[in-house]
Amino acid sequence: MEYNEIISELKKKTYRPIYFLMGEEPYFIDMISDYIENNVLDESEKEFNQTILYGRDVSTAEIIGAAKRFPMMSEHQVVIIKEAQDIKDLVKKEKEDKKDKVKTPFEAYLENPLPSTILVFCYKYKTIDKRTALAKLIQKNAALFESKKLYDNQVADWISNYLKSKDYTINQRAAALLNEYLGTSLSKVTNELDKLIINLPAKSEITQEHIQTNIGISKDYNVFELQTAIAKKEVLKANRIINYFNANPKDNPMVMTVASLYGYFCKILIYHFLADKKSAASAMGVNPYFVKDYEMAAKNYSAGKLKSIFSYLREYDLKSKGIDRGSASEGELLKELVFKIMH
């Protein structure tokens, strides 16, 4: 099942007996389990009919024992297993699954779940093999949901849609800046966005200035702007950003800056060898809004120059980690690196 499909059913009070929520992105798993925890039962029903368990503290037999109880003065009982990936005997190993015909307590319960129980497994950061007997049973008799991590080029659009649902908008530069600094962890991104909108009037457009004031990410001195300065060969601007990084090393570690530059020049290399430039956004994994920036960078950095740049990036990545570094500071090393890239 898909996330929106599950939430839509829950809002209509259409409940499945079992929800198996798995995957690398915990945000969607938390959203579904939190909705069930907060909305299925009213406060008077929760005391006797809602149970929260943690995977490392329980066995499958204990979970099924709880699931087989009948609700008290309520139509449903809710049993939520958080950190279900820590349950030692929940999922049989792949070799065992092929040989062992004896059903686990969970598999036996799946074949005949109690209709009055809503059993929720929050199986985070990993998945079960969908080819196994267990997965097939879940798909047949319950709701199996895989929460996949977003690709880097999907996060800016996700930020825009999330803010739209809250009656806010954000410009593309600001969304890209947030994506650059917060990464792809949606829990981290939403946490920062929720803190940000508390301080803004409803229906505001969020800008880079708002991000700088409320989140602490400089709108002028960040990796995103450094990449732009390098692409345009704006030496003075690049050096100003490097000086800012050197004055704030904890917020701008060189190893992260080099990694970001490596990813940036990889995209420029991809652009160089694209037969169809119209597909550049999907091929590079970037928002279409920024394709023109990579086109400009490709004009300033030939494929031959990129070969040298990747060599410099490898060299200074090692130096940033203390190998053949000498007594140079991170700021001095970064200045050397950017000078070699731009000349």
C-alpha positions as CSV (number, residue, x, y, z in Angstrom):
1,M,0.0,0.0,0.0
2,E,1.0,3.6,-0.5
3,Y,1.3,6.2,2.3
4,N,-1.6,8.4,1.1
5,E,-3.8,5.3,0.6
6,I,-3.3,4.2,4.2
7,I,-3.9,7.7,5.7
8,S,-7.0,8.1,3.6
9,E,-8.4,4.8,4.8
10,L,-7.6,5.7,8.4
11,K,-9.4,9.0,8.1
12,K,-12.4,7.2,6.9
13,K,-12.1,4.8,9.9
14,T,-11.4,1.9,7.7
15,Y,-8.9,-0.2,9.6
16,R,-6.7,-3.2,8.7
17,P,-6.1,-5.8,11.4
18,I,-2.3,-5.5,10.9
19,Y,0.0,-2.8,9.6
20,F,3.5,-3.8,8.8
21,L,5.4,-0.5,8.2
22,M,9.0,-1.0,7.1
23,G,11.7,0.9,5.3
24,E,14.7,3.2,5.4
25,E,12.8,6.5,5.9
26,P,11.3,6.5,9.4
27,Y,9.3,9.7,8.8
28,F,6.3,8.0,7.0
29,I,6.3,5.1,9.4
30,D,6.1,7.5,12.4
31,M,3.3,9.5,10.7
32,I,1.1,6.4,10.2
33,S,1.7,4.9,13.6
34,D,1.3,8.4,15.3
35,Y,-2.0,8.8,13.5
36,I,-3.3,5.4,14.7
37,E,-2.0,6.1,18.2
38,N,-3.7,9.5,18.4
39,N,-6.9,9.0,16.5
40,V,-8.3,5.5,16.5
41,L,-9.3,5.4,20.2
42,D,-10.6,8.3,22.3
43,E,-9.0,9.2,25.6
44,S,-11.4,7.1,27.7
45,E,-10.7,4.0,25.6
46,K,-6.9,4.3,25.5
47,E,-6.3,3.3,29.1
48,F,-7.5,-0.3,28.7
49,N,-7.2,-0.7,24.9
50,Q,-4.0,0.8,23.7
51,T,-0.7,-0.9,24.3
52,I,2.8,0.4,23.2
53,L,5.6,-2.1,23.2
54,Y,9.2,-1.9,22.1
55,G,10.9,-4.6,20.0
56,R,13.9,-5.1,22.1
57,D,11.8,-5.8,25.2
58,V,9.3,-8.4,23.8
59,S,9.1,-11.7,21.9
60,T,6.8,-12.5,19.0
61,A,4.8,-14.7,21.3
62,E,4.2,-11.9,23.8
63,I,3.1,-9.6,21.0
64,I,0.6,-12.1,19.6
65,G,-0.6,-12.7,23.2
66,A,-1.4,-9.0,23.5
67,A,-3.0,-9.0,20.0
68,K,-5.4,-11.8,20.9
69,R,-7.0,-9.9,23.8
70,F,-10.4,-8.6,23.2
71,P,-11.1,-4.8,23.7
72,M,-12.8,-3.6,26.9
73,M,-15.8,-1.3,26.3
74,S,-14.5,-0.4,22.9
75,E,-14.8,-1.6,19.3
76,H,-11.1,-1.9,18.9
77,Q,-7.9,-2.3,20.7
78,V,-4.6,-0.9,19.4
79,V,-1.2,-2.6,19.8
80,I,1.8,-0.7,18.5
81,I,5.3,-2.2,18.3
82,K,7.9,0.5,18.1
83,E,11.4,-0.4,16.9
84,A,10.0,-3.7,15.6
85,Q,13.3,-4.4,13.8
86,D,14.8,-5.3,17.2
87,I,12.4,-8.2,17.7
88,K,14.8,-11.2,17.6
89,D,12.3,-13.9,16.5
90,L,9.9,-11.9,14.2
91,V,11.4,-12.7,10.8
92,K,12.9,-16.0,9.8
93,K,16.3,-15.9,8.1
94,E,16.1,-16.4,4.3
95,K,17.6,-19.9,4.4
96,E,15.3,-20.9,7.2
97,D,12.3,-19.5,5.3
98,K,13.0,-21.9,2.4
99,K,13.5,-25.0,4.5
100,D,11.4,-24.6,7.6
101,K,7.7,-25.3,7.1
102,V,6.8,-24.6,10.7
103,K,5.0,-21.4,11.0
104,T,6.2,-18.7,13.4
105,P,3.6,-17.3,15.9
106,F,3.3,-14.2,13.7
107,E,2.7,-16.2,10.6
108,A,0.0,-18.2,12.3
109,Y,-1.6,-15.1,13.6
110,L,-1.5,-13.5,10.1
111,E,-3.6,-16.3,8.8
112,N,-6.4,-15.5,11.2
113,P,-6.0,-12.1,12.9
114,L,-8.4,-10.9,15.4
115,P,-10.7,-8.3,13.7
116,S,-11.0,-6.1,16.8
117,T,-7.3,-5.7,17.1
118,I,-5.2,-3.1,15.2
119,L,-1.6,-4.4,15.4
120,V,1.1,-2.0,14.1
121,F,4.7,-3.0,13.5
122,C,7.2,-0.1,13.1
123,Y,10.0,-2.0,11.3
124,K,12.5,0.9,10.7
125,Y,15.7,1.3,8.6
126,K,15.3,-2.1,6.9
127,T,12.8,-4.2,4.9
128,I,11.7,-7.8,4.8
129,D,12.1,-9.7,1.6
130,K,8.8,-9.4,-0.3
131,R,9.3,-12.8,-1.8
132,T,9.1,-14.6,1.5
133,A,6.1,-16.4,2.9
134,L,5.8,-13.8,5.6
135,A,5.6,-10.9,3.2
136,K,3.0,-12.7,1.1
137,L,0.9,-13.4,4.1
138,I,1.1,-9.7,5.2
139,Q,0.1,-8.6,1.7
140,K,-2.8,-11.0,1.7
141,N,-4.2,-10.4,5.1
142,A,-2.8,-7.0,6.3
143,A,-1.2,-3.7,5.1
144,L,2.4,-3.9,4.0
145,F,4.0,-0.5,3.6
146,E,7.5,0.3,2.5
147,S,8.8,3.7,3.4
148,K,11.5,4.6,0.9
149,K,14.1,7.4,1.3
150,L,13.7,10.2,-1.1
151,Y,16.4,10.9,-3.6
152,D,18.3,14.1,-3.1
153,N,16.6,15.7,-6.1
154,Q,13.1,14.9,-4.7
155,V,13.6,16.7,-1.4
156,A,13.2,20.3,-2.5
157,D,9.8,19.5,-4.1
158,W,8.8,17.6,-1.0
159,I,9.6,20.6,1.1
160,S,7.5,22.8,-1.1
161,N,4.5,20.4,-0.9
162,Y,4.9,20.0,2.9
163,L,4.8,23.8,3.3
164,K,1.9,24.1,0.9
165,S,-0.1,21.7,3.2
166,K,0.6,24.1,6.0
167,D,-0.5,27.1,3.9
168,Y,3.0,28.4,3.3
169,T,5.2,28.7,0.2
170,I,8.9,28.7,-0.4
171,N,11.1,29.9,-3.3
172,Q,13.2,27.3,-5.1
173,R,16.5,28.7,-4.0
174,A,15.5,28.5,-0.3
175,A,14.2,25.0,-0.8
176,A,17.5,24.0,-2.4
177,L,19.5,25.6,0.5
178,L,17.5,23.6,3.0
179,N,18.0,20.4,1.1
180,E,21.8,21.1,0.8
181,Y,22.2,21.6,4.6
182,L,19.6,19.3,6.1
183,G,20.0,16.3,3.7
184,T,17.3,13.8,2.9
185,S,16.2,12.9,6.5
186,L,12.5,14.0,6.4
187,S,12.2,13.9,10.2
188,K,15.1,16.4,10.4
189,V,13.7,18.6,7.6
190,T,10.2,18.7,9.0
191,N,11.5,19.5,12.5
192,E,13.3,22.5,11.2
193,L,10.4,23.6,9.0
194,D,7.9,23.4,11.9
195,K,10.2,25.5,14.0
196,L,10.5,28.0,11.2
197,I,6.8,28.5,10.5
198,I,6.1,29.1,14.1
199,N,7.9,32.4,13.7
200,L,6.2,33.5,10.5
201,P,2.7,34.8,9.7
202,A,0.3,32.4,7.9
203,K,0.6,32.2,4.1
204,S,4.1,33.6,4.1
205,E,6.6,32.8,1.4
206,I,9.7,31.4,3.0
207,T,12.9,33.0,1.7
208,Q,16.7,32.5,2.2
209,E,16.6,35.4,4.7
210,H,14.0,33.6,6.8
211,I,16.2,30.5,6.8
212,Q,19.2,32.5,7.9
213,T,17.3,34.2,10.7
214,N,15.4,31.2,12.1
215,I,17.5,28.2,11.3
216,G,21.0,29.7,11.2
217,I,22.0,28.7,7.7
218,S,23.7,31.7,6.1
219,K,22.0,32.7,2.8
220,D,25.3,34.1,1.4
221,Y,28.0,31.9,2.9
222,N,27.1,28.2,2.3
223,V,28.2,25.4,0.0
224,F,25.4,26.1,-2.4
225,E,26.7,29.6,-2.9
226,L,30.3,28.4,-3.1
227,Q,29.4,26.1,-5.9
228,T,27.7,29.0,-7.7
229,A,30.8,31.2,-7.3
230,I,33.1,28.5,-8.6
231,A,30.7,27.8,-11.5
232,K,30.8,31.5,-12.5
233,K,34.5,31.8,-11.7
234,E,33.8,34.6,-9.2
235,V,37.1,34.4,-7.3
236,L,36.4,37.2,-4.8
237,K,33.0,35.7,-3.8
238,A,34.5,32.2,-3.5
239,N,37.2,33.5,-1.2
240,R,34.8,35.4,1.0
241,I,32.8,32.2,1.5
242,I,35.9,30.2,2.3
243,N,37.0,32.8,4.9
244,Y,33.5,32.5,6.5
245,F,33.9,28.7,6.5
246,N,37.3,29.1,8.2
247,A,35.8,31.3,10.9
248,N,33.0,28.9,11.5
249,P,34.7,25.4,11.1
250,K,32.2,23.5,13.2
251,D,29.3,24.5,11.0
252,N,31.3,24.0,7.8
253,P,33.7,21.1,8.1
254,M,36.0,20.8,5.1
255,V,35.4,17.1,4.6
256,M,31.7,17.9,4.0
257,T,32.5,20.8,1.7
258,V,34.8,18.6,-0.4
259,A,32.1,15.9,-0.6
260,S,29.5,18.4,-1.8
261,L,31.9,19.8,-4.4
262,Y,32.6,16.2,-5.6
263,G,28.8,15.6,-6.1
264,Y,28.5,18.9,-7.8
265,F,31.2,18.3,-10.4
266,C,29.9,14.7,-10.9
267,K,26.7,16.3,-12.2
268,I,28.6,18.7,-14.4
269,L,30.4,15.7,-15.9
270,I,27.1,14.0,-16.5
271,Y,25.8,17.1,-18.3
272,H,28.8,17.1,-20.6
273,F,28.1,13.7,-22.0
274,L,24.4,13.8,-22.2
275,A,23.2,13.2,-25.8
276,D,19.8,14.7,-25.0
277,K,20.2,17.9,-22.9
278,K,16.4,17.9,-22.4
279,S,16.7,15.0,-20.0
280,A,19.4,16.7,-18.0
281,A,17.3,17.2,-14.8
282,S,16.4,13.5,-14.4
283,A,19.9,12.3,-15.6
284,M,21.7,14.5,-13.0
285,G,19.1,14.1,-10.3
286,V,18.4,17.8,-9.8
287,N,15.4,20.2,-9.9
288,P,14.8,21.4,-13.5
289,Y,15.0,25.0,-12.2
290,F,18.8,24.5,-11.6
291,V,19.7,22.9,-15.0
292,K,20.7,26.3,-16.4
293,D,23.3,26.7,-13.6
294,Y,24.9,23.4,-14.6
295,E,24.8,24.4,-18.3
296,M,26.8,27.5,-17.4
297,A,29.3,25.6,-15.2
298,A,29.8,23.1,-18.1
299,K,30.8,26.0,-20.3
300,N,33.4,27.1,-17.8
301,Y,34.8,23.7,-17.0
302,S,35.6,21.3,-19.9
303,A,35.6,17.6,-19.6
304,G,39.4,17.7,-19.6
305,K,39.5,20.2,-16.7
306,L,37.0,18.1,-14.8
307,K,39.5,15.2,-14.9
308,S,42.1,17.5,-13.1
309,I,39.4,18.7,-10.6
310,F,38.5,15.2,-9.5
311,S,42.2,14.6,-8.9
312,Y,42.3,17.7,-6.7
313,L,39.2,16.7,-4.8
314,R,40.7,13.3,-4.0
315,E,43.9,14.9,-2.9
316,Y,42.3,17.4,-0.6
317,D,39.8,15.0,0.7
318,L,42.7,13.0,2.1
319,K,44.3,16.1,3.4
320,S,41.1,17.1,5.2
321,K,41.3,13.8,7.0
322,G,44.9,14.4,8.1
323,I,46.9,12.6,5.4
324,D,49.9,14.6,4.2
325,R,48.2,17.7,5.6
326,G,51.2,19.4,7.2
327,S,50.4,22.4,9.4
328,A,47.8,24.0,7.1
329,S,44.4,24.9,8.5
330,E,41.2,23.8,6.8
331,G,40.7,27.3,5.5
332,E,44.1,27.3,3.9
333,L,43.6,23.9,2.4
334,L,40.2,24.9,1.0
335,K,41.7,28.1,-0.5
336,E,44.3,26.0,-2.2
337,L,41.7,23.5,-3.5
338,V,39.4,26.2,-4.9
339,F,42.3,28.1,-6.5
340,K,43.4,24.9,-8.4
341,I,39.8,24.3,-9.4
342,M,39.2,27.8,-10.8
343,H,42.6,28.3,-12.5
